[in-house]
Amino acid sequence: MHDDIMHEIEERAALSAGRYGPFASTHEALGVALEEWDELRAAIHSNKLGSVEMECIDLAAVLLRLAHHCRSMPPDSRFAHRSGK
C-alpha cells in the first residue's frame, strides 16, 4: 500500500473530525459511511477512476475515524452509551 494514500486518508479523517467533531454514535458513523459507499458505487458505475479513488479515500477516512472512536472512548462514555443497546 502506498504511504501517500495512507497519509491522505489520515489527513481527510483529521479534516472531517475537525469540521464535524466526533461521531455521536456508531449509528451516525454508519450513516456517514453508507453515504460515502453510495458515492463510491455511483463513481464506479460511471467509470470515473479519479472519482473512484477519491471516494475510496473518503470511505476509508470515515471507517478510520470510527475505528479510532471505538478504541479511544471509555466504556462509560456518551459515545459508548449511545452506540449500545
N, C-alpha and C positions, 0 to 999 in steps of 0.2 A: 504494500500500500504506500502511496506517496505521502511524504511528510507535508507537502504543501496542501494537499486535500484535507488532511487531519487538522492542520493549522486553520484552514478556512472554516471547517466545521466548528472548531472550538471558538473561533472568532465570532461566527454567526450566533452560536449559543450564548456567548457573553453579551453580544449586542442585544439579543432578544431578552435576556434576563434583565439587562439594564433598562430597556424600554418598557417591558411589561411586568417586571417583578417576578417573584416566584409563583409557581403554579399553586392554585388554591387546593387542588386535589389531583389524584391520579385521573379522575374522570375529566377534569378540564384538560389535562395534558393529552389524554386520549382524543378528545375533540380536536385539539390543535393538530395532533399527529394525523388524524383522519383527513383533515382539510389538506394537509401537505401531501398525503397519499393520493388524494383525488387530483391535486395539481400535477403530481408526478405521472399519474395514469393518463391524464389529458396530454401532457407533453410527449409521452411515449406514443399515444395514439396519433398525434400529429407529426410524429417522427422528427422532432426538433431536438437534435442531440445537445445543443447548448442549453436548452431549457431542461432537458432530462438531467443533465449534470447539476444544474442549479437546484432543481427540485430534490435531487438525491441529497445534496448538501443541506438543504432546508429541513428535510425529514430527519436526517441523521442528527442535526443540531437539536431538534425537539426531543428526540429519543435520548440524546446525551444529557440534556437538561433534566429529563425525567429520571434517568438512572442516578444522576448526581443528587437530586432531591431525595430519592428513596434511600440512598446510602447516608446522606448527611443529616437527615431530620431525625430527632429523637422520637422514640415510640409514643411519647405523650404529647407530641407537637400537634398544632392545629392541622397541619398537612396530613399527618397520620390519622388523626381523628376523622377528618372529612373524607379520607380515602377508604376507610374501613367500613365494615358493616356491623 
